[in-house]
Amino acid sequence: MGDYQDCTAVVERALRAIGYSVGDLGTIPSQYLAYGSLVTSGGYAPGDILFWPGSHVAVYIGNGQAVHGGWNGSTVVAGLSTIHGYPSAVVRLK
């Protein structure tokens, strides 16, 4: 937190911190399917990777909030809605 990193770097660092070997990821859900599965119904669970495909990615932490990178030059905890609306895809880790 407080360290500048773009949104994909936040997610890449989070995945590495829990033992996944990841390369340079983007904002497309299919790039993350090696680490989990696409969730098509139900609510969000802490640890879910949230996608605004082609625009943004974040990690859900619970209580309607996610860790986002690249906002105003820093990493922040904020709600789910962004300038792109609400996430339209979710990958739940294995």
N, C-alpha and C positions, 0 to 999 in steps of 0.2 A: 504494500500500500504506500502511496505517496511517491513511488518510483515511476518515471515516465516509461511506458511501454504501450505499444499498440494492442488492440484487442486480441489479435491472434497470439501475440507473445504471452499475454496473460494466460490464455488457455494452454498453450504449449508448456509453459512453466508449471502450471497446475498438474498437467498430465505427467510430466517428468517427476514431480514431487511425490507422486503416488506410484512410481515405478514403471510407467510406460515409456518406451523408447520412441520418441517422435521426431520427425524432421520438421521441415518448414510447412506449416499448415495454413490454410486460408479460411474463407468464410462459407464454404460449401459443405453441407452435411455429409455427403458421400465420402469426403476426405477423412472422416472420423469413424467410419463404420468398422474399422479394424479394432476399435477400442470399445465399442458398444453397439447398441441397436437403435434404430429410429423408433421413437415413441409416437404413436398416432392418436392415442386417446388417454384420458385421465389427466391428473394434475402433475405439476412439476415436483421433483424430488431433489433435495440438496445433492449437489454434484452433477446434476444434469447440465449438458452443454446446450445452450440456447442459441438459435440461429436466426438472423435476419439475412437470408441467403444473398451472397454477393455484396453485402454491406457491412455486417457486424456479427460478432460472436461474443458470448459471455458465459460465465459459470453461475448457475443458480445456487444460492446459499440458504434459501428458505425465507419464510415470512414475506413473500412477494418481492424479494430483493435479489440482485445478482452483482457479481464483481465484473466491472466493465473496464477495459483499457482504452486509452486514447481520447478520453473525454477531457477537454480543456487542458490537455497536456499532462494528465495524471491518470492513475488507476483509482477508481472510485467504487463505492458500494452505492447502488441506486436502484430504483424501481425497475420494472420490466419494460415499461414503455420507453421508446427512444424516438428520435426524430423520424425513424423508419416505422413506427408503430410498435406492435407487440411481436414477439418472436413467432415465426411461422413454421419452425421445425425444431425438434428436440432430439438429442442423442443421449441415451441413458447408458452409462458405463457398465462394463461387465463386472 
